[in-house]
Amino acid sequence: MQRLRGIGGAWAGYALLALVLVVIMPLALDVFRLNLIGKYLSYAFVAVGLVMLWGYGGVLSLGQGVFFGLGGYVMAMFLKLEASDVKSTAIQSTPGIPDFMDWNQLTALPWWWEPFRHLPVALIGVVVVPALLAFVISVAMFRRRVGGVYFAIITQAVALILSVLIIGQQGYTGGVNGITDLKTLLGWDIRTDSARLILYFVTVALLFGAIALCRWIQKSKLGVLLLAMRDKEDRVRFSGYDVSMFKVFVFCLAAALAAIGGAMFTLQVGFMSPSFVGIVPSIEMVIFAAVGGRMSLVGAVWGTLLVNAGKTYFSESFPDLWLFLMAALFIGVVVAFPDGLAGLYTKYVSRRRRAAEPPTPPKPEALPAKTA
């Protein structure tokens, strides 16, 4: 009975989230605000991945902006190449290459840009490139049993290194401005209101697909092992399991999810820059999961929406104070609700609902065995 109640509560959470995202928000908001919500939901991919990595795997990464940015840059490379055809760039010194390359006196497209002229390659690259980097980092670290705060610091260092590299290689990456002026996807103008509406629903569909995948993993034997590894890592290792490879898997999974979010962000916003790769955005992404509840997939989405909506509201209404107000929001939520919004729901709503239900009748006692 308790299990059925838990399943019913989980489905109710998914249904409520779907109702809000699919029905209420498209009806209540104009296209501009709905596009903002779509941008927030692209961050939610990172938060969902952090639920698996941090909440279930016990591995805190402060560099998820790296994978979000890589996914966004891969998609931006395809879109920029499509916008840089010979006709559109006829006024450049070297037609047929992105404008920032021409400004930096490059005379040919770098070889590693060439594969991203093709959409299937770009879509595969969105997932494969960040996951491959995550695999290299995690194997190098977890095989040597580097974890805890040391791993978190290393991921911060990776975020700093990548952002500096992107800014420094201006001729190849667009530098501090990033890759901008992205207009079409296979000839489809992504700047129109109808395109933004479609991209919003695509983002919502992919997000629910990511939640379904993570929920399936949680319910599988792998999910049980991740929780056991988080709480009693040595016991899992002594049971014969390769703990390091479990960590590698969940880290790569979180990286792939973050990269999908980055690609959808690029499509909806129309640019990608190193400002989404560094340490500060990576820490903000951890806050999304913390506010929503690091053990709740649905809570991670709500936390992302709450934090970003607060950020937008405070920056518009209190331009001189919004950073302080955001800091107060973060500190207040974490101190008052250490388990996030999901913990608040469990503590007050779920318990009251269970208390209002009639008690389950006790099972009848077994009759004593008949003696001869």
N, C-alpha and C positions, 0 to 999 in steps of 0.2 A: 504493500500500500504506500509506504514512504517513497519507494522508487517511482511509482506511478505519479505521485504528487510532484516529485522532482522533475519528471519528464514533462508533466503538464505545465509547470512553471516555466521551464526552459522554452517550450513551444510558445507560451504566451508572450515571453520576452521577444522572440523572433517575430511573432505576428505583429506586436506593437511597433517594433522598429520598422518592419515592412510597411505597415499602415502609414506611419509618419513620413517615410522617405518616398514611397511610391504614390501615395494619394494626397496626403495633407499638404506637404510642402509644394508640390507642383501646382496645386490649386490655390494656395494661399500666397505664394511669392511670385514676383515678376521674374523675367528671365535673368536680369542682372543678379538678383539675390540668389536665385536658384543656381546660377553659375558659381557663386561664392560657396554655397553648400556643396556643390560638386567638388570644388577645390578642397574643402575640409574633408570630404569623404576620401579623397586620394591620400590624405595623411592617415586616415583610419586603417589603411592597409598596413602601415608601419605599426600602428598600435596593436592590431590583431596579431601580427607576427611577434611582437614583444610579449603578448600574453603567452604564446607558445614557448618563446625563448626564455623569458624571465620568470613568468608565473609558473609554467610547468617544468621547464628545464633548469631553472635556478641559475641561469647565466645572464648577467646584466651587461648589455652592450650600450655604450654611450657613443656609438658611431654609426647608427642606422641611417643617418643622413647620407653616408657614403653610397649606400645601395639605392636609396631613393633617388639621389642625384644621378647615379650611373644609369638607372633605368630611364630617367628623364632625358639624359644626354643622348642615349642610343636612339630614342624616338625623335629627339630634336635633330639628330644628324640626318635621318631619313627625310624629315619634313624640310630641312634646310636645303638638301640636295635637290628636292623636287622644286623648290622655289628658286633655285639657282641655275635654271636652264640657260642655254646660250642666248636665247631671245631676250629673256628678262634681265640678263646681265651684260647686254651688249655695250653699255657705256663703260664697263670696267676695262682696265688694262689687259686683264686675262679673263675673257668671258667664259662662263661655264663652271666657275668655282664660287663658293660662298663669298660674300662681300668682305667679311673680316679677313679672309685670306688674301684677297686682293689688296686691301689696305696695308697689310703687313708684307707686301711684295713677294708673296708666293706666286709662282708661275704655273703650278700644276697641283692637282688634287692629291693629297697624301695617299699612299697605297692602302692604308688601313681604313680610309674613309670609303673606298670603292665598294666593298660588299654591301654597305648600307644604302645603296641606291635602290635596293629591292626590298619591298615591304615584308615578305616572308622572312628574309634574313634579319631584318630589323626587329620583327616580333620575337623571333627566337633569341636574338641578341639581348633583348630587354630582360629576359630571364636568365640566360646562360652567362652573360658577362658578369653581372653582380654575383651570381651563385658560384661561379668559378673563383672569383676573388675571395669570397667568403670561405670557400673550401680550402684555398691555400692558407689563409690566415688561421682558420680554425684547426686544421691539421697540424700546422706548425706550433700552435699554442697548446691545444688539448693533448697532443701526444706527449708533451712535456709536463702535463698536469698544471699548466698555468691557468688559474681561475680567479674568481672573486674580484677584488678591487684591482688586482694587477691586470686582469683581462680587460676590465672596464677602461683603465688608463691606456692600454694598448690600442683599443678601438678609438679612443679619443685622438691618439697620436696619428692613427691612420686617416681619420677625418681631417685633421690639420694638414697632413702631408698632401692629401689629394686636393684639398681646396687651394693650397699654395701652388701645386703643380698645374692645376687648371688655369689659375690666374697668370702664372708665369709663362705658359705656352700659348700666348695670345693668338698667334698666327694659326694655330691648329684647333683651338677650343673657343675662341672668342673672348678669352681673358675675363676680366672682371665683369664685363657686360653680359657674358654668356652667349648663347645662341638665340637670336631674336628674329622678329619679323617672319614668323611661321604662319603660313596662310592656308595651304590646302593639303588634303590627304587624298592622294590619287585623283586629283582634280576637284575634290569636294571641299568647298570653302568652309573651314571650321570656325570662321569668325561670325557667321550668321546666327540669328536667334534660334532658328530651327536646328542648326547643327549643335549649338550649346545644349538645347533641350535633349537631343538624342544622346549626346556624350554624357549628360547627367545620368540618364537611365542605363547606359552601358556601364558607367562607373558603379551604380547601385547593384546591377546584376553581377558584375565581377566581384564586388565586395561580398555579396551573399554567397557566391561560389567559394570565395576564400574562407568565409566563416564555416560553410558546410564541410570543406576539406579539413579544416582544423578541428572541427567537432568530431569528425570521423576518426581522426588520429587520436584525439583525447579518449574516445570510447574503445579504441583498439588496445591490444597488448602493449604496443609501443607507448601509448599515452600513460598506461599504468607504470611502465618502466621509467618514463621521464619523471613522474612524480616520486617514485622510489629513489631515483638517482638524485633528485633535488634534496630529499630529506635524509637519505642514508646512502651516500655515494659509495662508501667503502663496502657496505654490505652487498650492494649490487655488483661491484667489481669482484668481490670474493665469491659471488654466486656464479661466476664464469662469463659475465657479460662484458663486452668491450665498451666501457663507459665513454671513452673519448669519441668513438664513432657516433654514439647517440647524440653527443653534444655537437659534433660536426653536422649531423643531419639537421637538427633543429635550428642551428645557426644558418645553414644554407636555406632552409625553408623560410625563415624570417627575412633573409636577404632577398629572396625571390619575390616574396609578397611586397616588401618595400619597393622593389624595382617596378612592379606592376603599378603601384600607386604613383611612382614618379612618372611613368609613361602617361598615365591618365591625367596627371597634373599638367604635363607639357601640352597635351592635346587640348585641354580646357582653357589654359591660361595663354598659350601661344608663345612661350619662351622657356628657357631653362638657364640658370646661372649658378655660379659657385656659392651664392648665398644660401643655397639649400643643402650644401654638402658639408659644411664645417661643423664645429663643435656646438655652437649655440643652437642651431636647428635640431641637431641630434639629441641634445638634452631636452628640448621642448617635446620631442616625440616620445621620450620616456615619460614625461609628465602627462601626456595624453593617456597612456596606459595606466599610470598611477592614479589619476583622477577617476577614471572609469572603473578601475579595479583590475589588478594585474592577473586575476584568475578568471575573468569573465570576458568572453569574446564580444558579447553584445554591449557589456559595460564599456569596453574599449572604444566602441563606436560612439556611444553617448559621451564619454569623456572627451573624445576628439572634437565632437560638435560643440560641447559646452565651452571648452577652452578657447577654440578658435572664434566662436560667436562672441565670447567675452572680449577677446582681443580686438575684434572688429568694432564692437560697440564702444569699448573704452577709448580706442584710438580716434573714433569719430566724434565722440561726445566730450572727451577730456584729453585733448591732444598733448597737454603739458604734464598730465599725471598718469597716463594710461599704463606706463611701465610699472609704476608703484602699485596701481590697482591690480594689475595682473599678478604681481608678486604676492600681494595680499590674498588674492584668490587661490593661488597655488598653495601657499602656506596654510591658509584656513582650511581648505579641503583636506589636505594631507594630515593636519593635526586633528581635526574634528572627525574625519572619516578615514582612518588608516587603511581600510579595505576598499576605499573608493565608493563610487555611486552604487556599484553592485552590492557591496557590503551593507550600505545603507538600506537598500531594498530588502536584502535578506533579513536584516535586524528588525526592521519595523513592519514592512508590508507583509512579507512572507510569513513571519511568526504570527502576526495577528490573524492572517487568513487560516493558518493551521489551528490556532486556538479557537476560532469560530466554528470549525468543522466538528461534527459529532465524533466522539472517541471511537476508535476501532474496537469492536467486541473482542474479548480475550478468546484465544483458541481453547476448545474443550480439552480437558486433560485426558490423556490416554488411559484406557481401562487397564487395570492390572491383569497380568496374564493368568489364565485359569490354571489352577493346580489340580493334579490328579487326586 
